[in-house]
Amino acid sequence: MIKYLGSKRALLDPITTAVRGLLPNGGHVCDLFSGTARVGHALKGRGHRVWSNDHNAYAHTLATAYVQADHERWQAPAERLLAELATTPPASGWFTKAFCEDARYFTPANGARIDAIRDRIETLGLEPELKAIALVSLMEAADRVDSTAGVQMAYMKAWAPRALKPLDLRLPALQPAVAAGPCRAARADALDIASAFDGDLVYLDPPYNQHSYLGNYHVWESLVLWDRPETYGIANKRIDVRTRKSAFNSRPGIGPALQAVIQAIRAPHLIVSFNDEGYLSREQLVEMLSARGPVQVIEIARPRYVGARIGIHNPKGEKVGTVGRLRNVEYLFVVSDHAASLAA
């Protein structure tokens, strides 16, 4: 899966253990801010029926492949499609100019392949799951040959060694179908899905500070939407990064926004991921969540994301700031009448 700020790859065991403690026999789980879909993918693999949601198009595409698409139905057609796409002759276009020439996220050779393969995907009239699998394969192939520190706010002064490797399409790791029923991926406002979901458990991993996922991963949004947007700045961001703002990225906005989502949830169990670099403190979150029942807090110390550990650099690649700290604390807030049973 793609490199991702806030990814829960290293926290999958604590998260899935917490879910299993509340739902030992499976159950219907909603992931309201799905991001890379790592959590939904892992929960589906453990037999949970999953409903993933995210308002960004690239995240919805990841969830369609990793949560909604079933291995049994889509593995063989996806293998044939990726083999066909791999033979597509390179052809430079909008993507190459925007992200290989005007900006330098990828080499022009890989950009030309991305352009051609993406154009081909768009012409095939694929079913939603198959198109999502193809797009995720292309997104992840591009991620393996990018020249960034992990986010798309800037690119390396010199090509990263991986950027010089050729683009290589691989089949995403699809999960088998779940006996309890079909899993699904939605692209909607979290509040709307929170109100609509009538299941067992909701997992919340909201944005928690000023870092916008759209701003940090605008290349993937443009790759998926394929709308060739106007761009701006050295990073060549989509122009709508300036207008598609989330209350969760605002210090005054996050509290009311999260409170509204929590109040809308009807499921009996709730797990919230947060971070000690967030706009809300542990104490504020416990107070907010206590209205729903007993709250257990699990603390997990982790290294900060790679960009923070590298430090602050100017557009010339020169270091201009120092790193404040190298580690932070990830929190899991478990809210349920059964929360006490999860205590170590």
C-alpha positions as CSV (number, residue, x, y, z in Angstrom):
1,M,0.0,0.0,0.0
2,I,1.1,3.6,-0.5
3,K,3.3,5.5,1.8
4,Y,1.0,7.6,4.0
5,L,1.2,10.2,6.7
6,G,-0.9,8.8,9.6
7,S,-1.0,5.3,8.1
8,K,-2.1,2.7,10.7
9,R,0.2,-0.1,9.3
10,A,2.2,-0.3,12.5
11,L,-0.9,-0.1,14.6
12,L,-3.0,-2.8,13.0
13,D,-2.4,-5.4,15.7
14,P,-3.6,-3.1,18.6
15,I,-6.6,-1.9,16.5
16,T,-7.7,-5.4,15.4
17,T,-7.1,-6.7,18.9
18,A,-9.4,-4.0,20.3
19,V,-12.1,-4.8,17.7
20,R,-11.8,-8.5,18.4
21,G,-12.2,-7.9,22.1
22,L,-15.5,-6.2,21.5
23,L,-16.7,-8.4,18.6
24,P,-15.1,-11.8,19.1
25,N,-17.4,-13.5,16.6
26,G,-17.1,-11.0,13.7
27,G,-19.6,-8.2,13.2
28,H,-20.4,-5.2,11.0
29,V,-17.7,-2.4,11.3
30,C,-17.6,1.0,9.8
31,D,-14.3,2.9,9.1
32,L,-15.4,6.5,8.7
33,F,-12.1,8.0,7.6
34,S,-10.6,5.1,5.7
35,G,-7.5,6.7,4.1
36,T,-5.3,3.9,2.7
37,A,-8.0,1.4,3.7
38,R,-5.4,-0.6,5.7
39,V,-7.7,-1.0,8.7
40,G,-10.7,-2.0,6.6
41,H,-8.6,-4.4,4.7
42,A,-7.3,-6.0,7.9
43,L,-10.7,-6.3,9.4
44,K,-12.2,-7.8,6.3
45,G,-9.4,-10.3,6.4
46,R,-10.4,-11.3,9.9
47,G,-14.0,-11.9,8.9
48,H,-15.7,-8.6,9.7
49,R,-18.2,-7.1,7.3
50,V,-16.7,-3.6,6.6
51,W,-18.2,-0.4,5.4
52,S,-15.3,2.1,4.5
53,N,-15.8,5.7,3.9
54,D,-13.6,8.7,2.9
55,H,-14.4,12.0,1.1
56,N,-11.2,11.9,-1.1
57,A,-11.5,10.1,-4.4
58,Y,-8.1,8.4,-4.1
59,A,-9.1,7.0,-0.7
60,H,-12.4,5.8,-2.0
61,T,-10.6,4.0,-4.8
62,L,-8.3,2.3,-2.4
63,A,-11.2,1.1,-0.3
64,T,-13.1,-0.1,-3.3
65,A,-10.2,-2.3,-4.2
66,Y,-9.1,-3.4,-0.7
67,V,-12.5,-3.6,1.0
68,Q,-15.3,-3.8,-1.5
69,A,-13.7,-6.0,-4.2
70,D,-13.6,-9.8,-3.3
71,H,-10.7,-12.0,-4.3
72,E,-12.9,-14.7,-5.7
73,R,-14.7,-12.5,-8.1
74,W,-11.9,-10.1,-9.2
75,Q,-8.5,-11.8,-9.0
76,A,-8.5,-13.5,-12.4
77,P,-10.0,-10.6,-14.4
78,A,-7.6,-8.2,-12.6
79,E,-4.6,-10.3,-13.5
80,R,-5.6,-10.3,-17.2
81,L,-6.3,-6.6,-17.2
82,L,-2.9,-5.7,-15.5
83,A,-1.1,-7.9,-18.0
84,E,-2.7,-6.0,-20.8
85,L,-2.1,-2.6,-19.3
86,A,1.6,-3.4,-18.8
87,T,2.0,-3.6,-22.6
88,T,0.7,-0.1,-23.1
89,P,3.3,2.0,-25.0
90,P,4.4,5.1,-23.1
91,A,2.9,8.5,-24.2
92,S,3.7,11.7,-22.4
93,G,0.7,13.9,-21.5
94,W,-0.8,16.1,-18.8
95,F,0.6,14.0,-15.9
96,T,4.2,13.9,-17.3
97,K,4.2,17.7,-17.8
98,A,2.6,18.4,-14.4
99,F,4.5,16.0,-12.2
100,C,7.7,15.1,-14.1
101,E,8.6,18.4,-15.9
102,D,6.9,21.3,-14.1
103,A,7.5,19.4,-10.8
104,R,9.8,16.4,-10.4
105,Y,7.9,13.7,-8.5
106,F,8.6,11.1,-11.1
107,T,11.1,10.7,-14.0
108,P,9.6,11.6,-17.4
109,A,10.0,8.0,-18.5
110,N,7.8,6.7,-15.7
111,G,5.5,9.7,-16.2
112,A,4.9,8.7,-19.8
113,R,3.9,5.2,-18.8
114,I,1.6,6.5,-16.1
115,D,-0.1,8.8,-18.6
116,A,-0.6,6.1,-21.2
117,I,-1.8,3.4,-18.7
118,R,-4.2,5.9,-17.0
119,D,-5.6,7.0,-20.4
120,R,-6.1,3.3,-21.3
121,I,-7.9,2.6,-18.1
122,E,-10.3,5.5,-18.7
123,T,-11.3,4.1,-22.2
124,L,-12.1,0.6,-21.2
125,G,-15.5,1.1,-19.5
126,L,-14.5,-1.1,-16.5
127,E,-16.8,-2.2,-13.7
128,P,-16.2,-0.1,-10.6
129,E,-14.3,-2.8,-8.7
130,L,-12.1,-3.7,-11.6
131,K,-11.3,-0.1,-12.4
132,A,-10.4,0.6,-8.8
133,I,-8.1,-2.4,-8.7
134,A,-6.3,-1.1,-11.9
135,L,-6.1,2.4,-10.4
136,V,-4.7,1.1,-7.1
137,S,-2.1,-1.0,-9.0
138,L,-1.1,2.1,-10.9
139,M,-1.1,4.4,-7.9
140,E,1.1,1.9,-5.9
141,A,3.4,1.4,-8.8
142,A,3.9,5.1,-9.0
143,D,4.4,5.3,-5.3
144,R,7.3,2.8,-5.5
145,V,9.1,5.0,-8.0
146,D,8.4,8.5,-6.6
147,S,11.1,11.0,-5.5
148,T,9.6,12.4,-2.3
149,A,10.0,11.9,1.4
150,G,6.6,10.3,1.6
151,V,4.3,13.3,1.1
152,Q,3.5,15.4,-2.0
153,M,4.3,18.8,-0.5
154,A,7.8,18.7,-2.2
155,Y,10.2,16.5,-4.1
156,M,13.9,15.6,-3.8
157,K,16.5,17.9,-5.1
158,A,18.2,14.9,-6.8
159,W,16.3,11.8,-8.0
160,A,15.7,9.3,-5.2
161,P,17.3,5.9,-6.2
162,R,13.9,4.2,-6.4
163,A,12.7,6.9,-8.9
164,L,15.1,5.5,-11.5
165,K,13.5,2.1,-11.5
166,P,10.9,1.3,-14.1
167,L,7.2,1.4,-13.3
168,D,5.9,-2.1,-12.4
169,L,2.2,-3.0,-12.1
170,R,1.3,-5.5,-9.3
171,L,-2.0,-7.0,-8.3
172,P,-3.2,-5.5,-5.0
173,A,-3.7,-8.0,-2.2
174,L,-7.5,-8.6,-2.5
175,Q,-9.3,-10.1,0.5
176,P,-11.8,-13.0,0.2
177,A,-15.5,-12.4,0.6
178,V,-16.9,-12.3,4.1
179,A,-19.7,-14.7,5.0
180,A,-21.7,-12.1,6.9
181,G,-22.3,-10.1,3.7
182,P,-20.8,-7.8,1.1
183,C,-18.3,-5.1,2.2
184,R,-18.6,-1.7,0.7
185,A,-16.8,1.6,0.1
186,A,-18.4,5.0,0.1
187,R,-17.3,8.5,-0.7
188,A,-19.4,10.7,1.5
189,D,-19.3,13.1,4.4
190,A,-18.4,11.3,7.6
191,L,-21.5,12.7,9.4
192,D,-23.8,11.3,6.8
193,I,-22.3,7.8,7.0
194,A,-22.3,8.0,10.8
195,S,-26.0,8.6,10.8
196,A,-26.7,5.9,8.2
197,F,-24.6,3.1,9.6
198,D,-26.6,0.5,11.6
199,G,-24.0,-2.0,12.7
200,D,-21.9,-3.1,15.6
201,L,-18.8,-0.8,15.8
202,V,-17.5,2.4,14.3
203,Y,-13.7,3.1,14.0
204,L,-12.7,6.7,13.8
205,D,-9.3,7.9,12.6
206,P,-10.0,11.5,11.7
207,P,-7.5,14.1,10.6
208,Y,-6.2,15.7,13.8
209,N,-4.1,18.7,13.0
210,Q,-3.3,21.1,10.1
211,H,-2.0,18.5,7.7
212,S,-4.5,18.0,5.0
213,Y,-4.6,14.6,3.4
214,L,-5.7,16.1,0.1
215,G,-2.8,18.6,0.2
216,N,-0.3,15.9,1.0
217,Y,-1.6,13.4,-1.6
218,H,-2.9,15.7,-4.4
219,V,-1.1,13.7,-7.0
220,W,-3.1,10.6,-6.2
221,E,-6.3,12.6,-6.3
222,S,-5.5,13.9,-9.8
223,L,-4.4,10.5,-10.9
224,V,-7.7,8.9,-9.8
225,L,-10.1,11.7,-11.0
226,W,-8.1,12.3,-14.2
227,D,-9.6,15.7,-14.5
228,R,-6.3,17.5,-15.4
229,P,-6.9,20.4,-13.0
230,E,-5.3,23.8,-12.8
231,T,-2.3,23.6,-10.4
232,Y,-0.3,26.0,-8.4
233,G,2.9,26.4,-6.5
234,I,6.2,24.5,-6.5
235,A,4.4,21.4,-5.4
236,N,1.9,21.8,-8.4
237,K,-1.1,21.1,-6.2
238,R,-4.6,20.9,-7.5
239,I,-6.2,24.3,-7.4
240,D,-9.1,22.9,-5.3
241,V,-6.7,22.1,-2.4
242,R,-7.3,25.8,-1.6
243,T,-11.0,25.3,-1.3
244,R,-11.7,21.7,-0.2
245,K,-11.1,22.3,3.4
246,S,-12.0,20.1,6.4
247,A,-13.1,21.3,9.8
248,F,-10.9,18.5,11.2
249,N,-7.8,20.4,10.0
250,S,-8.8,23.5,12.0
251,R,-8.1,24.0,15.6
252,P,-11.4,25.7,16.3
253,G,-13.3,23.4,13.9
254,I,-12.2,19.9,15.0
255,G,-14.0,19.8,18.3
256,P,-17.5,20.6,17.1
257,A,-17.0,18.4,14.0
258,L,-15.8,15.4,15.9
259,Q,-18.5,15.9,18.5
260,A,-21.2,15.9,15.8
261,V,-19.9,12.7,14.3
262,I,-19.7,11.0,17.7
263,Q,-23.3,12.0,18.6
264,A,-24.6,10.7,15.2
265,I,-23.1,7.2,15.7
266,R,-25.7,4.6,16.7
267,A,-23.4,1.6,16.9
268,P,-22.9,0.3,20.5
269,H,-19.1,0.2,20.2
270,L,-16.7,3.0,19.2
271,I,-12.9,3.0,18.7
272,V,-11.1,6.3,18.1
273,S,-7.5,6.7,16.9
274,F,-5.8,10.0,17.7
275,N,-2.3,11.3,18.3
276,D,-0.6,13.6,20.8
277,E,0.3,16.0,18.0
278,G,-3.5,16.6,17.5
279,Y,-5.5,19.7,18.2
280,L,-7.4,17.9,21.0
281,S,-5.8,16.6,24.1
282,R,-6.3,13.2,25.6
283,E,-8.4,14.7,28.4
284,Q,-10.6,16.5,26.0
285,L,-11.3,13.4,24.0
286,V,-12.0,11.3,27.1
287,E,-14.5,14.0,28.2
288,M,-16.1,14.0,24.8
289,L,-16.4,10.3,24.6
290,S,-17.5,9.6,28.2
291,A,-21.1,10.5,27.3
292,R,-21.2,7.2,25.4
293,G,-19.9,5.0,28.2
294,P,-16.7,3.9,29.9
295,V,-13.6,4.9,28.0
296,Q,-10.4,2.9,28.0
297,V,-7.3,4.6,26.6
298,I,-4.5,2.5,25.0
299,E,-1.2,4.4,24.5
300,I,1.3,3.3,21.8
301,A,4.7,5.1,21.4
302,R,5.8,5.4,17.8
303,P,8.4,7.2,15.7
304,R,7.1,10.4,14.0
305,Y,6.5,10.2,10.3
306,V,9.6,10.3,8.1
307,G,9.2,13.9,6.9
308,A,9.2,15.1,10.5
309,R,12.3,13.1,11.3
310,I,14.2,14.4,8.2
311,G,13.5,18.0,9.3
312,I,12.6,21.2,7.6
313,H,14.0,22.0,4.1
314,N,13.6,24.9,1.7
315,P,12.8,24.3,-2.0
316,K,16.5,24.0,-2.8
317,G,16.8,21.0,-0.5
318,E,18.7,23.0,2.2
319,K,17.9,22.2,5.8
320,V,16.5,25.3,7.4
321,G,14.9,24.0,10.6
322,T,15.5,21.6,13.4
323,V,13.4,18.6,14.5
324,G,11.5,19.2,17.8
325,R,11.1,15.5,18.7
326,L,11.5,12.1,17.0
327,R,8.6,10.2,18.7
328,N,5.0,10.7,19.5
329,V,2.2,8.8,21.2
330,E,-0.7,7.2,19.4
331,Y,-3.9,6.8,21.3
332,L,-6.7,4.3,20.9
333,F,-9.9,5.3,22.8
334,V,-12.2,2.3,23.2
335,V,-15.7,3.2,24.2
336,S,-18.1,0.4,25.2
337,D,-19.7,-1.2,28.1
338,H,-17.2,-4.0,27.4
339,A,-14.2,-1.7,27.4
340,A,-12.9,-3.1,30.8
341,S,-12.5,-6.5,29.3
342,L,-9.8,-5.1,27.0
343,A,-7.5,-4.0,29.8
344,A,-4.1,-5.6,29.8
